[in-house]
Amino acid sequence: QVRLVESGGGLVQPGGSLRLSCAAPSFTLDYYAIGWYRQAPGGEREGVSCIGYDVRNTFYSDSVKGRFTISRDNAKHTVYLQMDGLRPEDTAVYYCAANLLRSRCDTDSFARAHEYAYWGQGTQVTVSS
């Protein structure tokens, strides 16, 4: 069983920044595609970003492109989501997920949420003044 643990959420003012972390204490994530998804109250789950085994292989949703940066530190077995220029509409629970079927992300990654077999418990991000 793979357990993912997210951290780094919180309350921030519009325009502020947060960095989310996703770690798997007893599993090596290094070789797999890792995605970040979010779900706002009453909303549908939305794919935000994805990173492949190759750290240069990254994808972002249009809603966060240019503001969010995904990265991974394989030495620490951790994936990060740096969120800058936060807006009230970014308020949501953020989840990381591991796709053990793929090592790369592509334009269809967000639509393949069913392939992500392992999900974290989520971390709340609230953007409000």
C-alpha positions in Angstrom: 0.0 0.0 0.0 1.3 3.4 -1.0 0.6 6.2 1.4 0.9 9.8 0.2 1.2 12.7 2.6 0.6 16.3 1.6 1.6 19.3 3.6 2.0 23.0 3.3 -1.6 24.2 3.0 -2.9 27.1 4.9 -4.5 30.6 4.8 -2.9 33.2 2.6 -3.9 36.6 1.3 -4.5 37.2 -2.4 -1.2 37.5 -4.2 0.6 35.4 -1.6 2.5 32.2 -2.0 2.4 28.7 -0.6 4.5 25.6 -1.3 2.8 22.2 -1.0 4.8 19.0 -0.5 3.9 15.4 -1.4 5.9 12.6 0.2 5.5 8.9 0.4 7.2 7.7 3.6 7.5 4.1 2.7 7.6 4.2 -1.1 9.9 5.6 -3.8 7.9 7.9 -6.0 10.9 8.8 -8.2 10.0 6.7 -11.3 6.3 7.7 -11.6 4.1 10.5 -12.8 2.8 12.5 -9.9 -0.2 14.8 -10.3 -1.7 17.5 -8.2 -5.5 17.9 -8.2 -7.8 20.2 -6.4 -11.4 20.3 -5.4 -13.3 23.4 -4.3 -16.4 23.2 -2.1 -19.3 22.1 -4.4 -17.0 21.8 -7.3 -15.5 19.0 -9.4 -12.0 17.7 -9.0 -9.6 19.6 -11.3 -6.2 18.6 -12.5 -3.7 21.3 -11.7 -0.2 20.0 -12.6 1.7 16.9 -13.4 5.4 15.9 -13.3 7.1 12.9 -14.9 10.2 11.0 -13.9 12.1 13.5 -16.0 11.8 16.7 -14.1 11.6 18.6 -17.3 8.4 16.8 -18.2 5.7 19.0 -16.6 2.2 20.1 -17.4 -0.2 22.7 -16.0 -3.8 23.6 -16.3 -4.5 26.9 -18.0 -5.9 28.2 -14.7 -2.5 28.0 -13.0 0.0 28.2 -15.8 2.6 30.9 -15.1 1.7 31.1 -11.4 2.4 27.5 -10.2 5.5 25.5 -10.5 5.8 21.7 -10.0 9.1 20.1 -9.1 10.5 17.0 -7.5 13.5 16.2 -5.4 14.1 12.5 -5.9 16.8 12.5 -3.2 14.1 13.4 -0.8 11.3 11.4 -2.6 9.2 14.5 -2.5 7.2 16.4 -5.1 6.4 20.1 -4.6 3.9 22.6 -5.9 5.0 26.2 -5.6 2.0 28.4 -5.8 2.6 32.1 -6.4 0.2 34.9 -7.2 -2.6 33.1 -5.4 -6.2 34.1 -6.0 -9.4 33.5 -4.1 -10.5 31.0 -6.9 -7.5 28.9 -6.0 -9.2 28.0 -2.7 -9.6 24.3 -2.5 -8.4 21.0 -1.0 -5.3 20.0 -2.9 -4.4 16.4 -3.4 -1.3 14.7 -4.8 -1.7 11.4 -6.6 0.7 8.8 -8.0 0.3 7.1 -11.4 2.2 3.9 -11.2 1.3 3.1 -14.8 3.2 5.9 -16.3 6.5 7.7 -15.9 5.6 10.6 -18.1 2.9 13.3 -18.2 1.2 14.5 -21.3 -1.7 16.6 -22.4 -4.2 13.9 -21.4 -2.7 13.3 -17.9 -5.5 15.3 -16.2 -8.2 13.4 -17.9 -6.7 10.1 -16.7 -7.4 10.6 -13.1 -8.7 7.0 -12.9 -5.1 5.9 -13.5 -3.9 7.5 -10.3 -4.2 4.6 -7.9 -2.9 6.3 -4.8 -4.0 9.6 -3.4 -3.1 11.7 -0.4 -5.6 12.9 2.3 -5.5 16.4 0.9 -4.4 19.8 2.3 -6.6 22.8 2.5 -5.6 26.0 0.7 -7.6 29.1 1.5 -6.9 32.4 -0.3 -8.7 35.3 1.4 -8.2 38.7 2.7 
